[in-house]
């Protein structure tokens, strides 16, 4: 396999399938000793979208917050 004019390479299909690499998959490169390692970048969790979603469920259980719920189940 050769690197193209713009520095691009094609990852073989069997490797893409095995590791779930598709279009728009973020990858990162690392240098390990004298080798270049390509790996799938870890997914970043967007926790902001979940903020406040459990409020109604906790209210049904009689708790005003997650902290209150945790204290309750710990018996404090």
Secondary structure, DSSP 8 states (H G I E B T S, - for coil): ----TTS-----HHHHHHHT--TT--EEEEEETTEEEEEE------GGGGTTTTHHHHHHTT-SSHHHHHHHHTT-
